[in-house]
Amino acid sequence: MNLKELCFDLASKTGTSGDEKEAALFAKSELEKYMNVKIDTLGNVIGSCGNGVTHILLDAHIDQIGLVVKGIDDKGFILVDRVGGPDERVLIGSEVTVHGKCPLFGVICSTPPHLLSAEDKKSGVDIKKIAVDIGLNKKEAEKVVEIGDRITLRCCPCELLNGNIVSGAFDDRCSVAAILRALEMVDGKINNLTLTVLFSVQEETGGSGAKTGSFASMPDYAIAVDVGFGDDPYTDKAETITLGKGPSIGISPTLDREFTNELKQICKENNIPYQHDVMGGRTGTNADSINNTGKGVKTALLSIPLRYMHTGIEVVNINDIENTAKVIAEYLLKKEAEYCD
């Protein structure tokens, strides 16, 4: 597996919350290499294999943040609202794709700073004042764009130095890639477990995909894989995790303490670098939805460090993705070995 190319391929597929079909179909085609796969009523990609006593779920969400067309004004500018939580501070002047009757290149309007009042320069960006210019007048725009069409941030996937890569939608497609890489590592070696893989929809808008997907599978254990706040020059180091130093293992009241410690021990025994991410309450990930599903699920959280979250220039380190896959793979092999002793 070329992990970098897989990350770029996954991130290039359109899949805003509630409209994940393109990304889901691509992820399904990759997951089918390892197990039987279906897409459920809500749009979750669900793969399963094995028929063991212990049932393990691996989850990563397939949806991405974006915008939705709310209207077209008299001059043909497209009015928008949020899909999930795009970082509105960096939307002004961004390049976007409007997914109308065909993909349309657009730019988000930006008033020259010379024409802004002193008050406007200090204030944040209001989503109600954001519009997209596709170069058409109202009549022309209405022929190719409808209310409800989705808009995604454009980003040319590329490499930085030191193993860092850049793209939009790495939240959370890099975690999808990590799970697929883990499955490659254990392919043909898991025979005594029941394994379900859930590439869930609508995480950015409340986590409904993880709720329904985990309820349908009813696992005993679950590992949610998501991204965490990567280090940057502006944030408190205590609130971030460092790129290139491995995934973080979540510590939270909503996560199972014993399971968390087991993952830490696996990292130590296999020389896999890892970090801690301590949360005093809910994790803000699908782990919060999965752990109280049905009769309850022992849940752990792995987070891949990611800089510039919810923008079109999300940065991750390819080694962190590989090491996340190693943690998952070693955990599955450990549980498999328990049945062989």
N, C-alpha and C positions, 0 to 999 in steps of 0.2 A: 504494500500500500504506500503510495506517495501521499503522506499525510498533509503536506502543504497544499498540494493540488486539490485534495479532497476538501479541505477547509475553504479554499477559494471557490470551488464548484458549488458547495452548499450555500455559501454566502451570496452567490450570484443569483440564486433562485428567489423569485418574488414570493413573499408569504407574510403579509401583515396580518395581525390578529383578526380572525374571522374570515380570512381569505387566503388560507395557507396552501391551497391546492398544488401550485407549481412546486413549491419547496417540499411538500409532503410526498408527491409522486417521485421526486428524485431520491429523497431519503428512503422511500419504500424500495426502490430499485436497488439501492446499496444494501439495505437490511436483508433483502431476500437472498443474498449470498450465504446467509448463515441460518435462516429459520423461515418458517411460514409467516406470512405477513398479511394483514388486512388493514383497511382504513375504515374506522367506525363511523357511526352516525354524526358525531360532532366534527370529525375530520382528523382525529388522532391516528397516527401510524402505530400499529400494535403488532409486534412480532412475538412469537412464542415457540419454545422447543422444550423437549424433555418431559418427563412424567414422574419426577421424584417427589419425595415427601416434603422437602423444604422448597419453598417458592420464593424466588428473589426477583425483584423488579428494579430495572435501571431506567431512569427517566431523564430526559433533556427536552426542553421546549423547542418547537420548530418555528414559532411565530417571531416576527420582528416588529419594531415600532415603525410608525410612518404617519401619514396624513390621509384624510378622506375629503373628497370634494363635497363642499357644502352648498355651493352655488356659483353662478357666473354673473359678474356685474355688467353694467351697461357698456363697458369698454372691452369686455372679453377677458378680464382678469379673473382667475379662478380663486374663489374663497374656500377656506379650508377649516377643518377641525382636527383634533389629535386622534391618532390611533395609538393607544398606549401613552408613553411619556417621552416623546422626543425632546431633546434639549433645545428649548426655544431660543436660548441665547445665541446659538450658532446657526439658526435657520436662515436668518437674513443673508441674502446673497448666495445661498447654496444652490447647487445644481440638483435637479430632481427629475424623476421619470413619472409622468402621469399615465396611469394604466387605463386609457380610454379604449376606444374601439381598436386602436393600435397603440403601442408604446410611443409616447410623445415626450420629447425633450422640453424641459422647462427650467426657469430660474425663479427663485423666490425674490420678490421685489425688494429693493433697498433704496430708501430715501437718502440722497446725498447728505453727508454730515453738515454741509454748508447751510442746508435748509431746515435743519432741526433746531428746535428751541433748546435752551439750556436745560429745561426740565425734561424734555424728551431724551436728551443725551444721557441723563442719569437714570431714567426709568428702565425697567425691564421690558421685554417684548411681550405684547399681548397677542395671543393666538388670533383674536378677532381682527387684528390689524395686519395679519399676514396674508399675502396673496401670491399667486403663481402666474407668471407671464409665459404663455406658450406662443405668443406672436400673432394670435388670431383675434378678430373682433367677435362680438357676442354671437352673431348669427353663425359664423364659421365654427366657433368653439363648441356651440351646442350640437353640431353635427357629429363631433368626435368625442365629446366628453359629457358624461351624465353625472347627476348627483349620486353620490355613493361610490364613484370610482376611487381607487386607492392611489396614493402617491408615495413613492419611496425615494430616499436620498441616493444620489448617484455617487459612486466611489470607484476609482480605478484600483483594483487589488494590486498591492505591490509589497516589496520587501524593504524593511529598514535593515540596519546592521544588527549583528549579534543574535540572529535567530528570531527577531521580531518581525511580524507581518501585519499588514494593515488592510482593512476592508470594512464596509458596513455589514451589519447583521451578524458579526461574530458573536453577539449576544442573541441567540445562544447556539448558533450553528457550530462553533468550535467545540461545544460540549457534545453535540451530535456526532461530530467527527471522533472525539475521544472514545465514545461508546463503541462506534464502529471499529475503531482500532483495537479496542480491548477484545471485541468479538473475534477479530482476526487472530489475536494472540492465543485465544483459548479454543479456536476452531478444532473440532474433533476430540476435545479433551473433556468436555462436560457431558456426562452420561447419567448422573444420578441426582440431578437437580431439575426443578422446573424453573425455567428462566423466561421472563417476560421483559421485552424492551418497549418502552413507551416514548415515542417522540410526540409530545403533547402540544395541543393548540391552545391559544388564548391565554397564555401565561401573563403576557403584558397587560391584559385587561381583567385580571382577577383570578386566573388559574383554573378555569372551569374544565379544561381538558384533562388536567392531572386529577381532578376530583372524580370525573366520570371514568377515566381510563384506569385509575387505580382501583376504583370500586368494582369495575367489571372483572379485573384480574384477581383481586383479593390476595395479595402476596403476604408472606410472613415478614420479609425484610425488604427494604427499598433503599437504593442510593439515588438521591437526586443530584444531578450534575448541572451546575450553572456557572455563571461568571461572577467574580468578585471585584471590588474596587481596586484597580491597580494603582501603584504609586505614581505620583506626578509631582511637579514642583510646588503645587499650591495647597496640598492637603496635609492634614495631620497624619503622621506616619502610623499612629495608633489606629487609625481608621482605614488603613489601606494594607494591601499585600503586594509583595515585590515581584515584578516580572522576572522570570528565569530561575526562580528558587522553588519551583514545584507548586502543586495545587495546595489550597488551604483546606484543612479539615474543619468543618463547622462545629462550633460549640454553642449550644443554645438550649433553653428549657424545652423547646419543642422537638429536640433531637434526642435520640436514645444514647445515654452516656456510655453504656457498655459497648454498643456498636461503634461509637466514635473512637473509643479507646482501642478497639480491635483494629480499626483502620490505621491508627497511629502505630500500633505494634507491627502491622504488616509492612509499613513503610520502613521502620527501623530494621526489621529482619531482612529486607530486600534492598537496603541502601537506596531507597527512593526519597528524594528531597521532598519535604512538605512544610507547610506553614500552618498557623492557627488563625482562625477568624472567629472572634468571640462576639456573640450577640446576646444582649440581655433579655430579649423577648423573642418575637417571631423573626424568622430568617428573611422574609420577603421573597421567598422562592417557592417552588412547588412542594418542597419538603413540608411546608405548613399545611398543604391540602392533603398530602398523602398520609401523614402520620395518624390522622384521626379518621381514616377511611374504614368503614365496616366495623370489624371488631378491634381495629387498631393495628398499626403497622410500625415495627421497629425501623426507624428511618435515620439515615446519615446523610450528610451533605458534603460534596466535594465542589470547590469553586476554583475556576481557572482565572488567574489574575488578568484583568482587562482594563486598559486605559481608555479614557474619553468615552465612557458608556453613553449609549443612546444618541450617538452622533454618527456621521458617515465615515469617520476615520478611527474606528475602534482598533486598538492595537493589542495583540497577544503575542506570546512567545511560543514557538512551535515545540520547544522542549517541555514546557508546562503541560501542553496537550498530550504529548507522549507519556509523560510521567503520570498524568491523570489516568490514562489508559492502563498503565502498569499497575496502579493501585487497584483498579477494578478487576483486572485480570488475575492478579495474585489473590484477591479476596475470593473470586469464584473458584480458583484452583484449590484454595484452602478449604472451602466448604465442600468441594467435590471429594477432597482427600479424607474428610471426616467419615465418609461413607465407605471408603476403601480400607480403612484400618481394621 
